[in-house]
């Protein structure tokens, strides 16, 4: 028997319907030809019900010739068609495309078939590349990359720098107020993703896709750069993470948000690491202050790295540790292979200007410093207790975090940007020293601090008030007090 095969993946204005394909094929195959048709299936998928039924009939030797409206209705891959063609030849089945005018019963038809298949695949591949390049280009210009608007925004259209209509985001006032609340509450000490989610549900605030809020939804929202008024600090934050950034630092104007182009690992159904992502300054405005956004990123990062017993990557002494030799910050690193925490001078690891090896045990140092702070507090009368200026301490910690981000960014930078980063680090060091030199007013009659029972964050703030810096050199540590 002769067979007609027709396929249509979607109904499109410029696409011939299955019935139309069959009618054209019948002009050559005749009215008695068996009909096999698949609707809603891609040509890249060979597991189509009617197609598989047709192939079974070919293997059974029941099909003399197959007629199709066009070759791509039958197969859209050279490798797939090569296997199919072997099966057709093996069973003596001929093949004819009625619109492309070739017939495999002739030598010229077989040659034409191979040529058409080659150019058809080449066209699909180059078209896919053009689509991808255009998508990346529009993304780099700040257009919203696609999909529904993130919570806090609505989708709209604007005219971009090329004079073309592009997707953008506009602020949804009601939802944006909730997003601001989420960032502000999570940034506070003592709050967690779970506690923020509970507050939202207690207040009957509906989530982005469902009524309930959960840790995953909040974490995605808080990690997203679409909300931040992206400035230079945000730029260096992502540089330090190894992200590919489409814009120069001058484009981070403290007004616009950012978009991330994510690449999914299809084999694991997960997004790849940040190093494989791409970030661009968006054409929409952000509404979360960069300082608040970065504080939240720091807390989110700490939640990943710090366990309940504070045995993670950071210590409450972070920011106070300095190399006695070069004066640069000392970082606390964790070796997974050796399962140990060690200290390293950033002037040595990042700037290559120092050779000091630091062998101080951070946990022993914490115990020693804690005893010294407790001793100082115990020796003070109520009238002499130094008031912990938490606001100024927070400013100092923010500066230290910015310095850490810049130091980390050095490893990802060119010689030109490294010089710029070094100047920024020096400027921030001077700004920090200026805050440290300010006298904190004393207040009588306040309750003494119980440092031993203080939280991790409180210890960090209190230590910053009592200690100017801790100089490390080899196995030695020297505490430089502010009082």
C-alpha positions, 0 to 999 in steps of 0.5 A, spaced: 500 500 500 501 507 499 501 511 505 500 519 506 503 522 513 501 528 515 504 532 521 502 539 525 505 541 531 501 547 532 495 551 529 499 557 525 496 562 520 502 560 516 502 553 517 498 548 512 493 544 516 493 536 516 487 536 512 490 541 507 497 536 507 493 530 506 489 533 500 495 535 496 498 528 497 492 525 495 493 528 488 499 523 487 498 518 492 491 517 490 484 516 494 486 509 496 492 511 500 492 509 507 492 516 512 497 517 518 497 523 521 500 526 528 497 533 531 501 537 536 507 533 536 514 536 534 518 533 528 524 533 533 520 527 536 520 521 533 515 518 538 509 520 535 503 515 535 501 515 528 509 515 525 510 509 530 504 506 527 507 507 520 514 505 521 511 498 524 507 497 517 514 499 514 517 493 518 512 489 516 513 490 509 506 493 508 508 500 505 511 501 498 511 508 498 510 514 503 508 521 501 509 527 505 507 534 504 514 537 505 520 533 508 520 537 515 513 534 516 516 527 516 523 529 520 527 535 522 534 531 524 539 529 519 541 523 524 534 521 525 532 521 518 538 517 516 536 511 521 529 512 518 531 512 511 536 505 512 529 502 515 525 504 508 531 502 504 531 495 508 524 494 507 524 497 499 519 503 501 520 509 497 519 516 499 516 522 496 515 530 498 510 532 493 512 540 494 519 539 494 519 535 488 524 529 489 522 522 489 527 517 492 525 512 486 530 516 482 538 517 483 537 524 482 531 524 488 535 521 493 541 526 492 536 531 492 533 528 499 540 529 502 542 536 500 535 538 502 536 535 509 543 538 510 540 545 508 534 544 512 538 543 518 543 548 517 537 553 516 534 551 523 541 551 527 543 558 524 536 561 525 536 558 533 543 562 533 540 568 531 534 568 535 539 566 541 543 572 539 537 577 539 535 574 545 542 576 549 542 583 545 535 585 548 537 582 555 543 586 555 539 592 553 535 591 559 529 588 557 525 583 561 527 576 559 521 573 559 516 570 563 511 573 568 513 579 572 516 578 579 512 579 585 512 587 586 512 588 579 507 588 573 509 587 565 509 593 560 512 595 554 517 601 552 521 603 547 528 601 548 534 605 545 534 602 539 527 604 538 524 598 538 518 595 543 521 592 549 518 588 555 519 592 561 517 592 569 513 597 572 512 597 580 506 595 583 505 599 589 501 594 593 506 589 592 512 593 592 510 595 599 510 588 601 516 586 598 519 592 602 517 590 608 520 583 607 527 586 606 526 590 612 524 585 617 529 580 614 534 584 615 533 585 622 537 581 628 533 575 630 528 574 624 528 568 619 525 566 613 520 562 617 518 567 622 517 572 616 513 567 612 509 566 619 508 574 620 505 574 612 501 569 613 498 571 620 496 578 616 493 574 611 497 577 605 497 572 599 503 569 596 506 570 589 503 564 586 499 561 592 496 564 599 502 561 603 509 564 604 514 559 605 522 559 605 523 557 598 519 563 596 522 568 600 529 566 599 528 567 591 525 574 592 530 576 597 536 573 592 533 577 586 536 583 583 530 586 580 528 590 586 535 593 588 537 600 586 543 597 583 549 601 585 557 600 585 557 596 591 552 591 587 556 591 581 562 589 586 558 584 590 556 580 583 563 581 581 566 577 587 561 572 586 564 571 579 557 573 575 558 575 568 556 582 567 554 585 561 554 593 563 560 597 565 560 599 573 558 606 570 551 603 568 550 601 576 546 608 577 543 607 584 536 607 580 535 601 576 534 594 578 538 588 574 536 582 571 539 575 571 539 570 565 539 563 568 541 557 565 538 551 567 541 544 567 536 540 564 539 533 566 538 535 573 532 540 573 536 545 577 540 552 575 547 552 574 551 556 579 552 563 579 558 563 575 554 560 569 549 566 569 549 573 566 547 579 569 545 586 566 542 593 568 535 593 567 530 598 564 526 598 570 527 602 576 528 598 583 525 600 589 530 597 595 536 601 597 542 597 595 545 598 602 539 594 605 539 589 599 546 587 600 545 587 608 540 581 606 545 578 601 550 578 607 545 574 612 542 569 606 549 567 605 551 567 612 545 562 613 548 558 608 555 558 611 554 558 619 551 553 623 548 554 630 554 553 634 557 558 629 562 553 627 562 556 619 565 560 615 565 567 619 566 569 626 564 574 630 571 577 630 570 578 622 572 585 620 577 586 626 582 581 624 588 585 621 595 582 618 600 586 622 605 586 617 601 589 611 595 592 615 590 588 610 584 584 612 585 577 615 579 572 612 577 566 615 576 560 610 574 553 611 577 547 608 572 542 606 577 537 604 581 538 611 575 540 615 578 545 618 578 553 619 584 557 617 586 564 617 589 568 611 591 575 609 587 578 604 594 582 602 597 575 601 591 571 597 588 577 593 593 583 592 600 578 593 603 584 597 604 580 603 608 573 605 605 573 612 603 566 614 598 566 620 597 560 624 592 563 630 586 558 631 580 562 630 576 559 636 582 559 641 582 567 639 575 568 640 575 565 647 581 569 649 578 575 646 571 574 650 574 573 656 578 580 655 571 583 653 568 580 659 574 582 664 573 590 661 566 590 662 566 587 669 571 592 671 567 598 669 562 601 674 555 603 671 557 610 670 563 608 666 559 603 662 560 604 654 554 605 651 554 600 645 552 605 639 549 600 634 547 604 629 555 606 628 557 599 629 552 597 623 555 602 619 562 600 621 560 593 619 557 595 612 564 598 610 567 592 612 563 587 608 564 592 602 571 592 603 571 584 603 567 584 597 572 588 593 577 584 596 574 578 593 573 582 586 580 583 585 581 575 583 576 576 578 579 583 575 583 586 570 589 590 572 585 596 570 580 595 575 584 592 580 587 599 581 580 602 581 578 597 586 585 598 591 583 605 591 576 604 593 579 599 599 583 605 601 578 610 601 573 605 605 579 603 610 579 611 611 572 612 612 572 606 617 578 609 621 574 615 621 568 612 624 572 608 629 576 614 632 569 618 634 568 618 641 562 614 644 558 618 649 557 615 656 551 613 659 550 612 666 545 607 669 544 602 664 544 595 665 551 592 664 552 587 658 552 580 659 557 578 653 557 571 654 550 570 653 550 575 647 547 573 640 552 572 634 550 578 631 550 582 638 557 580 640 560 582 633 557 589 634 559 589 641 566 587 639 566 593 634 565 598 640 571 595 644 576 593 639 579 597 634 583 591 631 586 585 632 593 584 629 595 577 627 602 575 625 604 568 625 601 565 632 601 571 635 595 576 636 595 583 639 588 586 641 588 594 640 583 597 644 579 603 643 578 604 651 
